[in-house]
């Protein structure tokens, strides 16, 4: 039984992103070579990137795996917002490591987001955040156009955090 709140499960794995949602796509170079790729992939899938970026993470597993639950919190005190998600896919391949998670009933948005590290043919290590979402809660609707701005800011913050965490990305 799925607890997900949207029908397009898995769309962030290979695309295209579905219509009717706000789309986010952020890509940034975070390192070079296999060592950086493996370090970045571990930081992403073991929640270290999110935590280092100042996010609270409460996950049902130490490493991203399909069906596992995660609650990600941002903010301070009464302004803290917690987003409850379920991992819908993972990639642990020679040139791609990452995961996608989808929203559950206790998330302020509907949709899916992925965090992926790729090793390009030229040795560049790329980090990508891709998402589709739309408001599900009254406060997400009230925030309106501010939500995509905050999502882009957070994606850039994650990329910067990940770059600093890899051996040559420092």
Residue pairs with C-beta under 8 A, 6 or more apart in sequence:
2 9
2 86
3 86
3 104
3 105
4 86
4 88
4 102
4 103
4 104
5 102
5 103
5 104
5 105
5 107
5 110
5 136
6 102
6 103
6 110
6 111
6 112
8 18
8 112
8 132
9 88
9 102
9 112
10 88
10 89
10 100
10 112
11 17
11 18
11 112
11 132
12 89
12 100
12 112
12 113
12 114
12 130
12 131
12 132
13 89
13 91
13 100
13 114
15 130
17 23
17 130
17 132
18 132
20 134
21 110
21 111
21 132
21 133
21 134
22 132
22 133
22 134
22 147
22 148
22 151
23 130
23 131
23 132
24 113
24 129
24 130
24 131
24 132
24 133
24 148
24 151
24 152
24 155
25 128
25 129
25 130
26 128
26 129
26 130
26 152
26 155
26 156
26 159
27 126
27 127
27 128
27 129
28 126
28 127
28 156
28 159
28 160
28 163
29 124
29 125
29 126
29 127
29 163
30 36
30 40
30 117
30 125
30 126
30 127
30 159
30 162
30 163
30 166
30 169
31 37
31 39
31 40
31 124
31 125
31 163
31 166
31 167
31 168
31 169
32 123
32 124
32 125
32 168
33 123
33 125
33 168
34 119
35 166
35 167
35 168
36 125
36 166
36 167
36 168
36 169
37 95
37 97
37 117
37 119
37 125
38 97
39 165
39 166
39 167
40 49
40 97
40 117
40 125
40 127
40 162
40 165
40 166
40 169
41 92
41 97
41 98
41 117
42 48
42 97
43 49
43 52
43 162
43 165
43 166
44 64
44 97
44 98
44 99
44 115
44 116
44 117
44 127
44 162
45 63
45 64
45 90
45 92
45 97
45 98
45 99
46 62
46 63
46 64
47 57
47 59
47 62
47 64
47 70
48 165
49 115
49 158
49 161
49 162
49 165
50 57
50 72
50 158
51 57
52 161
52 164
52 165
53 154
53 157
53 158
53 161
54 74
54 157
55 72
55 73
55 74
56 72
56 73
56 74
56 80
56 82
57 70
57 71
57 72
57 73
58 70
58 71
58 73
59 68
59 69
59 70
59 71
60 68
60 69
60 70
61 68
64 70
64 87
64 90
64 98
64 99
64 101
65 87
65 90
66 87
66 88
66 89
66 90
67 86
67 87
68 86
68 87
69 84
69 85
69 86
69 87
69 104
70 84
70 85
70 86
70 87
70 101
71 82
71 83
71 84
71 85
71 106
72 82
72 83
72 85
73 80
73 81
73 82
73 83
74 80
74 81
74 83
74 154
75 81
81 108
81 139
82 106
83 103
83 107
83 108
83 109
84 103
84 104
84 105
84 106
84 107
85 101
85 102
85 103
85 104
85 107
85 113
86 101
86 102
86 104
87 99
87 100
87 101
88 100
88 101
88 102
88 112
89 99
89 100
89 114
90 98
90 99
90 100
91 97
91 98
91 99
91 116
94 119
95 118
95 119
96 116
96 117
96 118
96 119
97 116
97 117
98 114
98 115
98 116
98 117
98 128
99 114
99 115
99 116
100 112
100 113
100 114
100 115
101 112
101 113
101 114
102 111
102 112
103 109
103 110
103 111
103 112
103 133
103 136
107 136
108 135
108 136
108 137
108 139
108 140
109 133
109 134
109 135
109 136
109 137
109 140
109 147
110 133
110 134
110 135
110 136
111 131
111 132
111 133
111 134
112 131
112 132
112 133
113 129
113 130
113 131
113 133
114 128
114 129
114 130
114 131
115 127
115 128
115 129
115 158
116 127
116 128
116 130
117 125
117 126
117 127
117 128
117 162
118 125
118 126
118 128
119 125
120 126
125 166
125 169
127 158
127 159
127 162
127 163
129 155
129 158
129 159
131 151
133 147
133 151
135 141
135 143
135 147
140 147
143 150
162 169
163 169
163 170
164 170
